[in-house]
């Protein structure tokens, strides 16, 4: 809109749109750097292919300014960001005072686990998308053929209501699922031992189910926060199950690596986890490795891309040529850029 109104920006419509999107994300995370990384990792390659005449450093500079301005304004008004830093127990912080080689092995295992559950989340999104379409079409048929209503009226009204009713019953039984999960993640990190492995595991799995249910039945939203929540639950379960894995290795690794299974945002999620948990170099190193492992074993081999394009899980596991994987990766990246934000 500004590019149309202001003559000096009339030839920079795409760049102004990037500035606006980055500014909107600038106040969501503990540092505005995440908004810049998000825009660059998701969009720069696609922008270049569409003929955007801007260098990488120009994009970096513009997104840095727009996200910083938003961060300053929002922080001054609210005295916080949307996703705040976690309050970590002193004992957990002391456990990461020096680097150990075993942390890298743990990161690889956690990355593999996160990749598996990230793939499960993608499958649930696809299943509920198809189920929601079937329910919508069935209700529409009843409305048009049996009740004489206009096409799409009954399905558009009843399908989201049905999905909301089912999701509400699940939320009632599991209060940890309410809202976006930001406050609940703090509870899970701070009181994981009191909650227990079963309750946390159920919350993480049901969060993925409810996300697929809501999106498939017509609600508007994204996968960003739900998958961060599910990753946090997975990390807490890993720490409780294998006590030798430190809390500040298990939770940040899984929190970042689970959404990385299908989102091409390795640097973005690494920084989110590092800043949110105040990890420093010792704790950030395994998180980055876990994200790389998770993304490589799922999206890097084209599994998610083939599922997105309609292949069955067994077909998706088959090998394919490199060019086909690259084409499917472009499709996935475009879909993530379109519907990946809350």
C-alpha positions in Angstrom: 0.0 0.0 0.0 2.8 2.5 0.9 4.6 1.6 -2.3 1.5 2.7 -4.2 0.9 5.9 -2.2 4.5 7.2 -1.9 6.1 8.0 -5.3 9.6 7.4 -4.1 8.7 3.7 -3.4 6.6 3.0 -6.5 9.2 0.7 -8.0 9.9 -1.2 -4.8 6.6 -2.9 -4.1 8.2 -6.3 -3.4 10.9 -4.8 -1.1 8.3 -2.8 0.8 6.2 -6.0 1.3 9.3 -7.8 2.7 9.9 -4.8 5.0 6.4 -5.0 6.3 6.4 -8.8 6.9 9.8 -8.6 8.7 8.5 -5.7 10.9 5.4 -7.8 11.8 7.7 -10.6 13.0 10.2 -8.2 14.7 8.4 -8.2 18.1 7.5 -11.9 18.2 10.8 -13.3 19.3 13.4 -12.4 22.0 15.6 -10.8 19.4 14.7 -9.0 16.1 17.5 -11.0 14.4 15.1 -13.9 14.1 12.7 -11.9 11.8 15.6 -11.1 9.5 16.7 -14.8 9.3 13.1 -15.9 8.8 12.6 -13.7 5.8 16.0 -14.6 4.2 15.8 -18.3 4.7 12.2 -18.6 3.5 12.1 -16.1 0.8 15.5 -14.9 -0.7 15.9 -17.8 -3.1 12.3 -17.5 -4.3 12.6 -13.8 -4.7 15.7 -14.1 -6.8 14.0 -16.6 -9.1 11.1 -14.2 -9.5 13.5 -11.5 -10.7 13.8 -9.3 -7.5 16.6 -6.9 -8.2 18.1 -6.7 -4.7 21.3 -8.0 -3.2 21.5 -10.2 -0.1 23.0 -7.3 1.9 20.3 -4.9 0.8 17.7 -7.3 2.1 19.6 -7.8 5.3 19.9 -4.0 5.9 16.2 -3.3 5.1 14.9 -6.2 7.2 17.2 -5.2 10.1 15.9 -1.7 10.2 12.2 -2.6 9.9 12.4 -5.4 12.5 14.4 -3.3 14.9 11.9 -0.4 14.8 9.0 -2.7 15.5 11.0 -4.4 18.3 11.7 -1.1 20.0 8.2 0.1 19.8 6.5 -3.1 20.9 9.0 -3.6 23.8 8.5 0.0 24.9 4.8 -0.4 25.0 4.5 -4.0 26.3 7.9 -4.3 28.1 8.2 -7.8 26.6 8.2 -9.7 23.3 5.6 -12.3 22.3 8.0 -15.3 22.9 9.9 -14.5 26.0 13.1 -16.0 27.4 12.7 -19.0 29.6 13.5 -18.9 33.3 16.0 -21.8 33.6 16.8 -23.6 37.0 20.3 -22.7 38.2 21.2 -26.4 38.3 20.4 -26.8 34.7 22.4 -23.8 33.7 25.4 -25.0 35.7 25.4 -28.3 33.8 26.5 -26.5 30.6 29.5 -24.6 31.9 31.9 -26.7 29.7 31.5 -28.5 26.4 31.4 -32.3 26.2 31.7 -34.3 23.1 28.8 -36.5 24.2 26.5 -33.5 23.6 27.1 -33.8 19.8 26.1 -37.5 19.9 23.0 -36.6 21.9 22.1 -33.9 19.4 22.3 -36.4 16.5 19.9 -38.8 18.3 17.6 -35.9 19.3 17.6 -34.6 15.7 16.6 -38.0 14.4 13.8 -38.3 16.9 12.6 -34.7 16.1 12.7 -35.5 12.4 10.5 -38.5 12.9 7.9 -36.6 15.0 8.1 -33.7 12.6 7.2 -36.1 9.8 4.4 -37.4 11.9 3.1 -33.9 12.3 3.2 -33.3 8.6 1.3 -36.6 8.0 -1.4 -35.5 10.5 -1.8 -32.2 8.8 -2.3 -34.0 5.5 -4.7 -36.5 7.0 -6.9 -33.9 8.6 -6.8 -31.7 5.5 -8.3 -34.6 3.5 -10.7 -35.5 6.3 -11.9 -31.9 6.6 -12.4 -31.7 2.8 -14.5 -34.9 2.9 -16.6 -33.6 5.8 -17.1 -30.2 4.2 -18.2 -31.8 0.9 -20.5 -34.3 2.6 -22.2 -31.5 4.6 -22.5 -29.4 1.5 -24.2 -32.3 -0.3 -26.8 -32.6 2.5 -27.3 -28.8 2.4 -27.8 -28.6 -1.3 -29.5 -31.9 -2.1 -31.6 -32.5 1.0 -32.3 -29.0 2.4 -32.2 -26.9 -0.8 -29.6 -24.5 0.5 -27.1 -22.6 -1.6 -23.9 -24.4 -2.4 -21.1 -24.2 0.2 -23.3 -22.5 2.8 -23.9 -25.4 5.3 -20.4 -26.9 4.9 -18.7 -23.5 5.5 -20.7 -23.1 8.8 -20.9 -26.6 10.2 -17.4 -27.9 9.4 -15.4 -25.3 11.5 -18.0 -25.7 14.3 -17.6 -29.5 14.3 -13.8 -29.2 14.3 -14.0 -26.6 17.1 -16.2 -28.8 19.2 -13.9 -31.7 18.9 -10.8 -29.6 19.6 -12.6 -28.0 22.6 -13.2 -31.4 24.2 -9.6 -32.3 23.7 -8.5 -29.0 25.2 -10.8 -29.5 28.2 -9.2 -32.9 29.0 -5.6 -31.5 28.5 -5.3 -27.9 29.7 -1.7 -27.7 28.5 -3.0 -27.3 25.0 -4.8 -24.0 25.5 -3.8 -21.0 23.4 -0.6 -20.7 21.5 1.5 -22.7 24.0 4.0 -20.0 25.0 3.0 -19.9 28.6 2.5 -23.7 28.7 6.1 -24.3 27.4 7.3 -22.4 30.5 5.4 -24.7 32.7 6.7 -27.8 30.9 10.3 -26.6 31.2 10.0 -25.5 34.8 7.9 -28.4 36.2 8.6 -31.3 33.9 9.4 -33.7 36.8 6.1 -32.8 38.5 4.0 -33.2 35.3 5.5 -36.6 34.4 6.5 -38.2 31.2 3.0 -39.4 30.3 1.2 -36.1 30.6 3.9 -34.2 28.6 4.0 -36.8 25.9 0.2 -36.8 25.6 0.2 -33.0 25.4 2.8 -32.9 22.6 1.1 -35.5 20.5 -2.4 -34.0 21.0 -1.0 -30.6 20.1 -0.1 -32.0 16.7 -3.5 -33.7 16.4 -5.4 -30.5 17.3 -3.3 -28.4 14.9 -4.1 -30.7 12.0 -7.8 -30.9 13.1 -8.2 -27.1 13.3 -6.4 -26.3 10.1 -8.1 -29.1 8.2 -11.6 -28.1 9.4 -11.3 -24.5 8.3 -9.6 -22.5 11.0 -7.0 -19.9 10.0 -3.5 -20.2 11.5 0.0 -21.7 11.1 2.2 -24.5 12.3 5.0 -22.4 13.8 4.0 -22.2 17.5 2.3 -25.7 17.7 5.4 -27.4 16.4 7.6 -25.4 18.8 5.4 -26.6 21.6 5.5 -30.2 20.4 9.3 -30.0 20.2 9.5 -28.7 23.8 7.4 -31.6 25.0 9.6 -34.1 23.1 12.7 -32.6 24.7 11.2 -32.7 28.2 10.2 -36.4 27.7 13.8 -37.2 26.4 15.3 -35.6 29.5 13.0 -37.4 31.9 13.5 -40.7 30.2 17.3 -40.5 29.9 18.4 -38.5 33.0 22.0 -38.2 31.7 20.8 -35.9 28.9 20.8 -32.4 30.3 17.6 -30.4 30.2 19.3 -27.6 28.3 20.4 -30.0 25.6 17.2 -32.1 25.2 14.6 -29.3 25.2 16.3 -26.7 23.0 17.5 -29.3 20.5 14.0 -30.8 20.1 12.2 -27.5 20.3 14.2 -26.2 17.3 14.8 -29.5 15.4 11.1 -30.7 15.3 9.8 -27.9 13.1 13.0 -27.9 11.1 12.0 -31.4 9.9 9.9 -29.7 7.2 10.5 -26.0 7.5 13.7 -24.7 5.7 14.6 -22.5 8.7 17.7 -24.1 10.3 19.4 -20.8 11.3 16.1 -19.3 12.4 15.2 -22.0 14.8 18.7 -22.4 16.1 18.7 -18.7 17.1 15.2 -18.9 18.6 16.3 -21.8 20.9 19.7 -20.2 21.7 18.2 -16.8 22.7 15.1 -18.2 24.4 17.2 -20.4 26.7 20.3 -18.2 27.0 22.5 -21.1 25.9 25.8 -19.5 24.9 28.2 -21.3 22.6 28.2 -24.6 24.5 24.5 -25.1 24.3 23.9 -23.6 20.8 26.4 -26.0 19.1 24.3 -29.2 19.6 21.1 -27.3 18.8 22.4 -26.4 15.4 23.5 -30.0 14.7 20.1 -31.4 15.7 18.4 -29.0 13.3 20.7 -30.0 10.5 20.1 -33.7 11.2 16.3 -33.3 11.4 16.0 -31.3 8.2 18.4 -33.5 6.3 16.8 -36.9 7.1 13.2 -35.6 6.3 13.1 -32.7 3.9 16.6 -33.0 2.6 15.9 -36.5 1.1 12.6 -35.2 -0.3 10.2 -37.3 1.9 8.0 -34.3 3.0 8.1 -32.8 -0.5 6.7 -36.1 -2.0 4.0 -36.2 0.7 3.0 -32.6 -0.1 2.7 -33.6 -3.7 0.4 -36.5 -2.9 2.6 -39.5 -2.5 1.7 -42.2 0.1 4.2 -42.6 3.0 5.6 -45.7 1.5 6.1 -44.0 -1.9 7.6 -41.0 -0.2 10.3 -43.1 1.4 11.6 -44.3 -2.0 14.6 -42.7 -3.5 14.3 -40.2 -6.3 16.6 -38.2 -8.5 18.3 -35.1 -7.3 16.5 -32.7 -9.6 13.1 -34.0 -8.6 14.0 -33.5 -4.9 15.1 -29.9 -5.7 11.8 -29.1 -7.5 9.8 -30.5 -4.6 11.8 -28.6 -2.1 10.9 -25.4 -4.0 7.2 -26.3 -3.7 7.5 -26.9 0.0 9.4 -23.7 0.6 6.7 -21.8 -1.3 4.0 -23.4 0.8 5.8 -22.7 4.1 6.3 -19.0 3.1 2.6 -18.8 2.3 1.0 -20.4 5.3 3.9 -20.9 7.9 3.1 -17.9 10.2 0.6 -17.7 13.0 
